[in-house]
Amino acid sequence: MSYNKFLPAKQAIPFWLESEPKIHPYTKSIAMKYGWMWNIPLQHRLGAGYVFDSDYVSVDQAKEEVEKYLGQEIEVRKVIDFEAGRHKNVWVKNCMAVGLSANFIEPLESTSLWLTQTQLLLFKQFINEIDNPTDKGLELFNKIIGNEVDEKSYFVYIHYLTKRTDSEFWKNFKENNPVPDALKSKLELIKNSSIKKYDIEDALTPSIFPLHSYLEVCGGLGLFEKPMNITNYENITPSPNEYKELINKVIQTVPTHQELLTHLQKGKL
């Protein structure tokens, strides 16, 4: 099952950058003219790459765009060709596709590790199907995993709903890559500032992208079209400002991300 109707990126060029003085505890996803550039801080270097729609730009042009943005030359480690999508059924008879053999969305979010772990944990619940698989059992397993991968692909799609118009890719994106049907109702709730926890999350299954992930991404992209209704929340204790101050005080007492990694490496935690 292909996702290329709404996730059009087809190529990626990974490259390495020198470490920054401070290791940040987050990955940067930077919108470019024809897709996104990722920047992942490691202890010894920065893992980076540009995932783009090759219908609009060549590898050499993508490399040139990155170098202009960074102000330095890069060495492309390889060229990755892909089509976002998944197998309709990952478990067929006595064979199961796991990890990248089962699905691939794109190297924007670290979805593959989560989906692999989710699939293996779910497999434990189907232990009786190993020796005597039933059509009903395999159908349920494949449905759960399929829905899980689809949900992650929709979250990645939301990243593309920018207001950029500086290239043909962005000008044409919404027309060429319409909102998936399963995401339309959620986007309406987002636009109306009415999205809730269980509009996003399954009540029984934890999600790698819970409500606050949607709030942060959609807020940054300006997708909330109506002001949030905070009636009856004006006098909560602590107030939002007091709560922010409490968080800032805690931040001052905890180790930095780099200190934490050093402690973990030395086995002190």
C-alpha positions as CSV (number, residue, x, y, z in Angstrom):
1,M,0.0,0.0,0.0
2,S,1.6,3.2,-1.2
3,Y,1.5,6.5,0.6
4,N,2.8,8.5,-2.3
5,K,-0.6,10.2,-2.9
6,F,0.0,12.3,0.3
7,L,3.7,11.7,1.0
8,P,5.5,12.5,-2.3
9,A,9.1,12.5,-1.1
10,K,11.1,9.8,-3.1
11,Q,14.8,10.4,-2.3
12,A,17.0,11.3,0.6
13,I,20.7,12.3,0.8
14,P,22.2,11.6,4.3
15,F,25.4,13.4,5.4
16,W,27.4,14.1,8.5
17,L,28.1,17.4,10.2
18,E,30.6,18.2,13.0
19,S,29.2,18.2,16.5
20,E,28.0,21.5,18.0
21,P,29.4,22.7,21.3
22,K,26.1,21.9,23.0
23,I,24.2,18.6,22.4
24,H,20.5,19.4,22.2
25,P,18.0,16.8,23.4
26,Y,15.9,17.0,20.2
27,T,16.0,16.5,16.5
28,K,15.6,19.4,14.1
29,S,13.2,19.0,11.2
30,I,13.9,22.0,8.8
31,A,11.6,22.8,5.9
32,M,13.5,23.2,2.7
33,K,12.4,24.2,-0.8
34,Y,11.5,20.6,-1.8
35,G,11.1,18.7,1.4
36,W,12.7,18.5,4.8
37,M,16.2,18.3,6.3
38,W,16.8,16.4,9.5
39,N,19.5,17.1,12.0
40,I,20.1,14.6,14.8
41,P,22.7,15.4,17.5
42,L,25.0,12.4,18.5
43,Q,27.9,12.5,20.9
44,H,30.5,12.4,18.1
45,R,28.8,14.1,15.2
46,L,25.5,15.4,13.8
47,G,23.5,12.9,11.6
48,A,21.8,14.9,9.0
49,G,20.0,14.5,5.6
50,Y,17.6,16.0,3.1
51,V,14.5,14.1,2.1
52,F,12.9,15.6,-1.0
53,D,10.6,15.1,-4.0
54,S,12.8,14.2,-6.9
55,D,10.0,15.2,-9.3
56,Y,11.1,18.8,-8.7
57,V,14.8,18.7,-7.9
58,S,17.9,16.5,-8.7
59,V,20.3,15.1,-6.2
60,D,23.0,17.7,-7.3
61,Q,20.5,20.5,-6.9
62,A,19.4,19.2,-3.5
63,K,23.0,19.0,-2.4
64,E,23.6,22.6,-3.6
65,E,20.5,23.8,-1.7
66,V,21.8,22.2,1.5
67,E,25.3,23.6,1.1
68,K,23.8,27.1,0.6
69,Y,21.6,26.8,3.7
70,L,24.5,25.5,5.9
71,G,27.2,27.7,4.4
72,Q,29.5,24.7,3.9
73,E,30.2,21.8,1.6
74,I,28.7,18.4,2.5
75,E,29.7,14.8,1.6
76,V,26.6,12.8,0.5
77,R,27.0,9.4,2.1
78,K,24.6,7.7,-0.3
79,V,21.4,8.4,-2.3
80,I,18.3,6.6,-0.9
81,D,15.5,5.9,-3.3
82,F,12.2,4.9,-1.6
83,E,8.4,5.0,-1.9
84,A,6.5,5.6,1.4
85,G,4.1,2.8,2.2
86,R,3.4,-0.5,3.9
87,H,2.4,-4.1,3.3
88,K,-1.3,-4.6,3.6
89,N,-0.6,-7.7,5.6
90,V,2.7,-8.1,7.5
91,W,1.8,-11.6,8.8
92,V,0.9,-14.2,6.1
93,K,0.7,-17.9,7.0
94,N,4.0,-18.6,8.9
95,C,5.9,-15.5,7.7
96,M,6.0,-12.0,9.2
97,A,7.6,-8.9,7.8
98,V,9.1,-6.7,10.6
99,G,10.8,-3.3,10.6
100,L,11.8,-1.9,7.3
101,S,10.7,-5.0,5.5
102,A,7.1,-4.2,6.7
103,N,6.9,-0.5,6.1
104,F,8.8,2.8,5.5
105,I,7.4,6.3,5.9
106,E,10.4,8.5,5.5
107,P,13.5,9.5,7.6
108,L,11.8,12.6,9.1
109,E,10.6,10.9,12.3
110,S,12.1,7.9,14.1
111,T,8.9,5.9,13.4
112,S,10.6,2.6,12.3
113,L,12.0,1.7,15.8
114,W,8.7,2.4,17.5
115,L,6.7,0.5,14.9
116,T,9.0,-2.5,15.1
117,Q,8.8,-2.5,18.9
118,T,5.0,-2.1,18.8
119,Q,4.7,-5.0,16.4
120,L,6.9,-7.3,18.5
121,L,5.0,-6.4,21.7
122,L,1.7,-7.1,20.0
123,F,3.0,-10.4,18.8
124,K,3.2,-11.6,22.4
125,Q,-0.6,-11.3,22.6
126,F,-1.0,-13.7,19.6
127,I,1.3,-16.4,20.9
128,N,-1.4,-19.1,20.3
129,E,-1.4,-18.2,16.6
130,I,2.3,-19.2,16.1
131,D,1.7,-23.0,15.6
132,N,-1.9,-22.8,14.5
133,P,-2.6,-19.5,12.9
134,T,-6.2,-18.7,12.2
135,D,-7.6,-16.4,9.6
136,K,-9.4,-14.3,12.3
137,G,-6.3,-14.0,14.4
138,L,-4.0,-12.9,11.5
139,E,-6.7,-10.5,10.2
140,L,-6.9,-8.8,13.6
141,F,-3.1,-8.6,13.9
142,N,-2.7,-7.1,10.5
143,K,-5.5,-4.6,11.0
144,I,-3.9,-3.3,14.3
145,I,-0.5,-2.9,12.7
146,G,-1.8,-1.4,9.6
147,N,-3.8,1.2,11.5
148,E,-0.7,2.0,13.6
149,V,1.5,2.6,10.6
150,D,-1.3,4.7,8.9
151,E,-1.6,6.9,11.9
152,K,2.1,7.6,11.9
153,S,2.1,8.4,8.2
154,Y,-0.7,11.0,8.8
155,F,1.3,12.7,11.6
156,V,4.2,13.0,9.2
157,Y,1.9,14.4,6.5
158,I,0.8,17.2,8.9
159,H,4.4,18.5,8.8
160,Y,4.0,19.4,5.2
161,L,1.0,21.7,5.8
162,T,3.2,24.8,5.9
163,K,2.4,28.2,4.5
164,R,5.5,28.2,2.3
165,T,5.1,29.3,-1.3
166,D,8.8,29.8,-2.3
167,S,8.9,26.8,-4.6
168,E,6.7,24.9,-7.0
169,F,6.8,22.0,-4.6
170,W,5.1,24.0,-1.8
171,K,2.8,25.9,-4.1
172,N,1.4,22.6,-5.5
173,F,1.6,20.4,-2.4
174,K,-1.9,20.7,-1.1
175,E,-3.5,20.3,-4.5
176,N,-1.2,17.4,-5.6
177,N,-1.3,15.7,-2.2
178,P,-4.7,16.1,-0.6
179,V,-5.5,15.3,3.0
180,P,-6.0,11.6,3.5
181,D,-9.7,10.8,4.2
182,A,-8.9,9.4,7.7
183,L,-7.2,12.6,8.7
184,K,-9.8,15.1,7.6
185,S,-12.0,15.0,10.7
186,K,-8.9,15.4,13.0
187,L,-7.7,18.4,10.9
188,E,-11.2,20.0,11.3
189,L,-10.9,19.6,15.1
190,I,-7.5,21.1,15.0
191,K,-8.6,24.1,12.9
192,N,-11.4,24.7,15.4
193,S,-9.1,24.3,18.4
194,S,-11.3,21.4,19.6
195,I,-8.8,18.5,19.4
196,K,-8.8,16.3,22.5
197,K,-6.6,13.5,23.9
198,Y,-8.7,10.6,22.7
199,D,-9.3,12.2,19.3
200,I,-5.6,11.3,18.8
201,E,-4.7,8.5,21.1
202,D,-6.2,5.0,21.5
203,A,-7.5,4.6,25.1
204,L,-5.6,1.3,25.4
205,T,-2.5,1.8,23.3
206,P,0.3,4.4,24.0
207,S,1.3,6.5,21.1
208,I,4.7,7.8,20.0
209,F,2.8,10.9,18.9
210,P,0.3,11.8,21.7
211,L,-1.8,14.9,21.8
212,H,1.0,17.3,22.8
213,S,3.0,16.3,19.7
214,Y,0.1,17.4,17.5
215,L,-0.4,20.6,19.5
216,E,3.3,21.5,19.1
217,V,3.5,20.8,15.4
218,C,0.1,22.2,14.5
219,G,0.7,25.3,16.7
220,G,4.1,25.9,15.0
221,L,2.5,25.6,11.6
222,G,-0.4,27.9,12.5
223,L,-3.1,25.4,11.8
224,F,-5.3,26.5,14.8
225,E,-7.7,29.0,13.2
226,K,-9.8,29.7,16.2
227,P,-8.6,30.9,19.7
228,M,-8.6,28.2,22.4
229,N,-11.7,28.3,24.7
230,I,-10.3,28.5,28.3
231,T,-13.6,29.4,30.0
232,N,-13.6,28.1,33.6
233,Y,-9.8,27.8,33.5
234,E,-9.0,31.4,34.3
235,N,-8.4,30.8,38.0
236,I,-6.6,27.5,38.1
237,T,-3.8,26.9,40.6
238,P,-1.0,27.1,39.8
239,S,-1.6,29.6,37.1
240,P,0.0,29.1,33.7
241,N,2.7,31.6,34.6
242,E,3.3,30.1,38.0
243,Y,3.5,26.6,36.4
244,K,6.0,27.9,33.9
245,E,8.2,29.3,36.7
246,L,8.1,25.9,38.5
247,I,9.3,24.2,35.3
248,N,12.1,26.7,34.9
249,K,13.2,26.2,38.4
250,V,13.4,22.4,37.9
251,I,15.3,22.9,34.6
252,Q,18.0,24.8,36.5
253,T,18.6,21.8,38.8
254,V,18.7,18.9,36.3
255,P,21.8,17.9,34.3
256,T,22.2,19.0,30.7
257,H,21.6,16.5,28.0
258,Q,25.4,16.2,27.4
259,E,26.0,15.6,31.2
260,L,23.3,12.9,31.2
261,L,24.8,11.1,28.2
262,T,28.3,11.3,29.9
263,H,26.8,9.8,33.1
264,L,25.1,7.0,31.1
265,Q,28.3,6.2,29.2
266,K,30.2,5.9,32.4
267,G,27.5,3.8,34.0
268,K,26.9,6.2,36.9
269,L,23.1,6.1,36.6
